[in-house]
Amino acid sequence: MDGQTIVALATPPGRSGIGVIRISGSGSLQALRRISSDDSLSPVPRKAFLLPLIDPSDGFLLDETLVTFFKAPNSYTGEDTVEISCHGSPIILRRVLDVVLASGARLAEPGEFTLRALSNGKLNLAQAEAVRDLIDAQSVAAVRQSVRQLKGELSNRLQPIKDQLLDVIVALESSLEFVEDDLPDVQIENIKTKLQSTAETIGEIAATFSSGRLLRDGIRIALVGRPNVGKSSLFNALLGEDRAIVTEVAGTTRDRLHERLIINEIPVSLFDTAGMRETNDVVEKIGVERSKQTMADADLILVLLDGSDVLTEEDSLVIDSVKGLNHLLVVNKIDLPSAAAPVIESAANVLRVSAKTGEGIENLRNSIVDGFRRPGTEAGGFLISDARHYDLLSRSHSEIIESIELLSNHTSEEMVLVGLHNALRSLGEITGETTTEDMLTRIFSTFCIGK
């Protein structure tokens, strides 16, 4: 950090009831005095007060604002910080930013406020990433997980693991320093037992990633089938609103539609696709190709069949195209006399619904997410949701397992220590003790400007 005072809009751009501008750095109070035309302004820290802002270019009132001053180190960043709540006019906000910049501040980089909080010891890296995840959370469950990480739960779980690993490292390094002979077998077994326990604990934490990833990234689902089987009707039924056009004409949907929804606290990206069939229509042919691409990118494919009609050759081709892919067969129109149901009832992954009446829709919603949940994860337990954390936990686990094998083969302590130091370093990267500057830059580039 260059020590400069930084400023940014902390609320989304656009018109709103309130817009918040955040200033951080040693020049924060000076900037506030400039824009209020009061060189003697000395606000009480952590107490909001009403302050008129004056445009220094013409002396006219710019806005009546609510201001809070946070004196270092008792602020989010650990520096002197000012937060100005203005009326949410883009013109007002832009002018306030211009005046603060003219006072010597500069625009903040993405995530720079949180980076300064990290540098000043207000947060560790795992907590800093939780700030980003909290802002990006798509469900209540994701919010709760982010809050738990922000409060330090992940850091607290990792600390005993790092301490235990460090104890083993110290014991092995001491043996190198003071013992000429090999370690006694009893001591080696004790060390192996400790390392095995440590590896199991790390593995249990890492195993929650499959469930945690769902809360953060969600599931991509593609609705596919031949024309006129009711894909758009099911799309609307799952969303709970009339988003897709539904007609009796086959091939109404010629391009994919995309909407987001939440099913049992899991974010879902739902894609309605063009009907799969051979066609000479140029536009429809493009839609069919996009349907195939959507299928390839999906986590789950719902193959829709018409329960009031016989199973056609086009149906069979669609079913064949998803073999080897994660899919469910969904029989629609069960409110009508059924001809196809007996033919496909023998399949294990068949669900029956009526997009028109809503029958079976709730069961389908549950089946969609149940297939992605992993057994062994306690409801309400803390989950790893960040791929970076999972990768570092996996690396640490692998290094410890390899070190155990080396000990079993009576390999020299120097070789064993290499893996254990690597494991400790990987755990330290999660909370930021051993993270490189390049990695920090990459992580904080994913933050929004005002955070």
Buried (B, 14 or more C-beta within 10 A) or exposed (E): EEEBBBBBBBBEEEEBEEBBBBBBBEBBBBBBBBBBEEEEBEBEEEEEEEBEBBBBEEEEEBBEBBBBBBBBEEBBBBBBBBBBBBBBEEEBBEBBBEBBBEBEBBEBBBBBBBBBBBBBEBBBBBBBBBBBBBEEBBBEBBBBBBBBBBEBBBBEBBEEBBEBBEEBBEBBBEBEEEEEEEBEEEBBEBBBEBBEEBBEBBBEBBBBBBBBBBBBBBBBBBBBBBBBBBBBBBBBBBBEEEBBEBEEEEBBBBEBBEBEBBBBBBBBBBBBBBBBBEBEEEEBBEBBEBBBEBBEEBBBBBBBBBBBBEBBEBBEEBBEBBEEBBBBBBBBBBBEEBEBBEBBEEEEEBBBBBBBEEEBBEEBBEBBBEEBEEEEBEEEEBBBBBEBBBBBBBBBBBBBBBBBEBBEEEEEBEEBBBBBBBBBBBBBBBBBEBBEEEBBEEBBEEBBBBB
